[in-house]
């Protein structure tokens, strides 16, 4: 995942004399969230060099619950511990009670509440980048950033996302969950923290890859025990390669991995669609030590 570098959008400089003080539709601007193009009934507009975007659509895409109080003309967005409120016509919004000055006051256009783009970043923790060559506003959600951090084993960044930005421990981005990314990184401390926080150890990505299978694929046998203790399914066959984690460890001749899965309780009698067991894979690879270990654990032809 490509990390977004900037959270500021200075359209007054980019557009120069083309920007007028009056609001103008800017249908040519594309809004992209986590690399996916968004389409809203009300397009962005420009007001004195500031891009205003539809609040509800973007906030809900970023995982917030949005409530509208027609009598008070206020909007309340909630995401985890974050509570953001603003009032139509007021140049000040509030994030958990702390005032946040706005470049332009929120306004209603064609039934949609529009707010400054920069406010999206400042309120929910997303990051924003302006790509002038394609006139694209690229927004990166806190979930995307958190999964990216987990994949790098950055426990500090992940903790911050969970505690301060309201990211759910089972959040996913790009099809990958926080736990799956953490397993891929090999950071045992982070993996254990996510499990303790309630991460689903059996949740698979879009390709059916589970955290325990990821541990096998990445040869992180040190992660097998904490995952197994959290009741990870050791015997699920990963369809992409038609193997269980133990089978894969035997097939790749990883003795320490095989021992870790056996100690965690992996079964040796599970067969894939061709009738192969972990022992048969080990025999095929002529892995003498692994064959001995498997047979000692009760594996038979």
N, C-alpha and C positions, 0 to 999 in steps of 0.2 A: 504494500500500500504506500502510495506516495504521500509523504507528510506535507501538510499545508504549512507554508512558511509565514504568512502574514494574516493579521486579524483586522487590518485597517483598510478601508476603501476610500480613496480620495478622488472622487469623480470630478471635482471642480477643476483639478489640474489636468486630468485626462481628457476632459471634454472642452476645456477652455471656453471660448466665446460661444460655443454651441448651446450652453446651458442658460436658460432664462429664469427669471424669478417665478414664472408661472409653472404650475404643474403640467407635465407633458407625459403622455404614455411612452414607454420605452420598450415596445414589444420586441425589439431586437435583442434585448438582454435575456440570456438563458440562465436559469437558476438550476444549479446542480448540487445535490446533497449526497455525500458519500459516493461520488462518481456516477450518480444516477440522475438523469435530467428530470426535473419536476415541471408539471404543467398545471397552471392555475387559471381559473376563469378570469380573474383580474390580474393583468400583467403588472410588472413593476412600473413605477413612475419616477420622474426626476423632479425634485424641488430644490432650487438653488444649489445644484451640484450634489445633492444627497439622493441616493436611491432609496425609495420607499417600497417595501415588499409586503405581500399578504401575510399577516401574523399567524392566523389560525393554521393555514396549510403547512407553513414551515415548522411552527412549533409542534404540531401534532406529528409531523414526519420525524422530528427530533425526539419524540417520545413524551411530550408534555400533554397534560390534560388542560384544555382551554375552556373557561367559563365566561359568559358575557352577561353583564348586569345592565339591562336596557335603561332602567330608571336612573342609575348613577352614571351611565355611559362609561363603565369601567370594564377592563378585561383582566382576568386572573388566570395565570398559567402556573400549573403545579407539576413538578417532576421530582420525585423523591423528596428530599429535604428542601428543595428549592421552591420558593414561591415568588412569582413575579407579578406585579400589578401595575397597570397604567390606566390613564384616563384620557378619553378623546379630547384633544385640544390642549392638553397639559404638556409642557416641555420636560417634565420630570417623571420618571418611572421609579419603581421601588423593587429592589431585589432583597428578599428577606428583611424588609423594613428599611434598608439602606437606600437613600436616594441615588438615582442614576440619571444624570442630565442627558437629554436627547438632542441630536442635531436638528431634528424637526419634530414637532408635536404629532402624535398619532392622529390619523384622520380616517373618515369612512368614505370610500369610493366604490360606487356600484354595489353597496352592501357589504364590502370587505373592509376590515380594519387594516390599514397600512401603517407600518412602522419603519424607522431607519434600519437599513441592513446591518449597520454596525451594532445595533441594539441586540440583534439575534446572537451575535458573538458574546457580547458583554453579559447577557442575561442567562443563557443556558450553557455557557462554556464552549460553544462551538467556535471554530476558527473559520475565517473568511479570506478568500483570495480573489482578486480581480484579475482575469485573464483577458487583457485588452485585445489580443489577436483574434479571439473567438467571441469577444463580448460576453464572457461567461462569469457568473458569480459562483464560485466553487465553495460550498460550505462543508466543513468536516465536522461530524457530530462528535460529542465526547465519547460515545461508544466506540466509534471508529478509532479514535486516538487511544482509548484504553486497550482495545484489542491489539493495536499496533505495539503499544508499550508492553503488553503481556508477552507478545511474540519475541520481544527483545529481553525479556526477563527483568524488566524495570518495575520492581515491586513498589517503589516509592510513587511512581506515576499512577500505577493501578490503584493503590490505596487512596490517592488523592481523588481519582475519578469516582471511586465508590463512596467515599466519605463526604466529599465537597461538591461534586457535580451531579450527584443523584443517579449515577450509572448503576443499573441492576447487575448483580453478580452473575446472572445468566444471560447478560446482554450478548448480542452477536453482531458482527459487522463483516460484510463480505463473505457471509456464510460460516464464519468461524467464531466460536464462543471464546470468552476470556480464558476458561479453563483449558480448552484445546490449544489455544495459543501459548499459554503458560507451560503446558506439557511439552510442546514443541521446543520451547526455549531451554527446557531442562532445569529450570529454577525450582528446586524442591520446596523451598520456603514459601515461594509464591503459590505453588500448587496447593500446599497444605493450608495456606491462609484462605484461598478461594474455596476449598472444600469446607473448611470450618465456617465460612460465611454463607454456605448453603448452595454452592455450585452443584449442578446436576452432573454427576460423574458418568452418566450413560447417555447424555445428550449428544447426538451425532450432528455432523455438518451436512451440507447438501449432498455430499457424496457418500454419506453413511459412515464416515470416519468418527470413531469415538475416542475419548481421551486415552483409554487403555491401549487401543490399537495404535494411536499416535506414539505412545511410549515405546511400543514394539518397533514401529517403523523408524523412529529416531534413535533407537538403541539406548533408551534411558531406563535401564533396569532399576535404577534407584527410585523411580517414581511408581513402580508396580505396587509396592507395599502400601503407601498411603492411599492409592486409588482403590486397591482391593479392600482395604479396611473400610472404605466408604461405600462398599458394595458395587464396585464396578463389575460389569458382566465380562468375566474373563474368557468366556467360551463362545461369544458371539462371532460369527464368521463375517469378515469384512468382504462384501460382495466384489469389490474392485479387484481383489487378488484371490478370492475364494479361500481365505485362510483365517484361522483364529490367531490371536497374538502368539500363542505357544507354537503353532505350526510355522508361523513366519520366523520365529526365533530359531527353530530347528532348521528351517530351509536356508537361513542365512548363516548358519553355523555359529551362532552367538551363545556360547556356553553359559555365560553369566546371566543372560536374558532368560534362557531356558530354566536355569535354577530358580530365578526370581519368580517366574510364572508358576512353576511347580510348587514352590514354597507358599505362594499366595493361594493355591488351591485350584489351579487350572486342571481341567480333565484331560486325560490322555486318550480317551476313547472317542472323542469327537471326530467325525469324518466330514470331509468336504464333499461336493457333489460327485467327485470321481472316486470316492472311497479312501482318500488319503488321510492318514492320521499324522500326528507330529512325528511318531516313530518312523513311519514310512518316508516322510520327507528327510529325516536324518539319515536313514539308510540310503536314500537316493543320493544324498550329498556325501556319503561315506564319512560322516562325522562320528568317529569312533567314540570319543568321550561323551558326546551328547547321547549316542545310542545307549551307552552304559548307564547314564543318569536316568534316561527315560525308562529303561527296563527296570532299574532299581526302584523306580517309583510305581511300578506296576503295569507299565505299558506293554501290550502284547500285539502280535500281528493281527 
